Amino acid sequence: MEPQVNLEGRIQVSPNLIPAAPGALPVFRLSAQKPPEEFLRQTLRGLGVEANRAEPLSKLPQLAGKEPAGAEEFVGIQNRGHLGAYWSMKSGDVEVFPDLVNQKPEKFSGEAAPQFQRAAGLAKEIFSRGDILAKDATQFTIGEPLPLLGQTAERNPGGQGVTDSARLLYLTYVPVRRTAAGRPVYGPGSRALLAVGNDGSIQGFLRRWKTATPSGEVKEARSSLQVRSAILQHLEPFSRVAQVSVLSVEIAYFDDNVERLSPVYRVTARVHYLPKPTPGTNAVKQLADDDFIVRYIPIGAETLPGLTPQVGPSPANPEGPRGVVPAPGVVPAPGDPTVGRYVVRNDDSNWVADANEFWNGVTSWGGGGLFSNAQYYWAHPFEFTSSEASYVNSVQVALNEVHGNWWFFTTYQNWGDGVDIDSIPPSQGYGSANGGHLDYWILHSCEVVP
């Protein structure tokens, strides 16, 4: 095996990882499918939802007076006061949301659980329907069933240790895997999923899937050395703050869910941060996990729309000394939930991009009119510990973009200014029980909760 190439000691990639591209690879043009409205109505009726009450999302009471752009394109049905399902008349995208509160969990018996076989059989039946996944120039297979498990953890008397309950199975998810020209397909499109309850009923459904038609081909004129140089160029921003090791390179397809399926190199890499003395930052004994990233590099002259994150605002530094209540970024409208976002410091810019994408998702088709963007700060430990009442516990929805480990996360790269969740006493917890406001805490990181 050839030795690894190490450029300036920061990026490691073995030439053996780079596959030889075939002489030519087809490109596919995408076309929207019609929403499977009859299937959706049957599914919703099975959930006890009045399916005849479908209406444009712009007509929902929650959006009254908001006049969101593009909302006329989407049709939805409410379920117990919440959005139960929606579909797009333009793109054909469809989603039915499971009602997790009313599921009937059962004790999980492992990979041989009878619910798995039942769910896989139902998925095969549903996804073989032409109104769900139309036949085209690509192929698909039914993926392995995935369990949604629930478990409670209760702190023992005296605060020493935690007692866990038995693992309970709530839902079984069955995904669909698409291939084009014998290569796996990735990206925001080519996604289909079925959620099956323990009684064998359909509880949730997702389809972001367009039909594909051959539309020309591309040829890779670069040598493996030139492809490696392109990989290094894509990974260079990470190497400014960390060591990067390429783990795999495969030829695949990227579905932009808009126009086409394009051939790409799919690159996976490990990003390992190196602790170094930094004024005002405390190194932790327990490092959070390394980052594992995926990058897509076009083959030939193809371009990949939608891969470059849109430029968005950066977080602000918390105002005033620690413990001082920050000035509100936005005065919430009466009844609007407040959102706080807290992003790891001095790290890859994609953490900021993720935080902005989260808010973009909330604000899409007018949803931003329902929420107040109350806080958007660089993460510091005091926002979650000594001054939590002014930060994470002052908003209703909090998003962490941080590195994590079990019951622990860092706010400076993956080695500095850590927060040990176990060290927060119950008397200083979050939510209304402690006089706070936090209802939902979204931890976008590695395995903070084991």
Order of alpha helices (4+ residues) and beta strands (2+ residues): beta-beta-beta-alpha-beta-beta-beta-beta-beta-alpha-beta-beta-beta-beta-beta-beta-beta-beta-beta-alpha-beta-beta-beta-beta-alpha-beta-beta-beta-beta-beta-beta
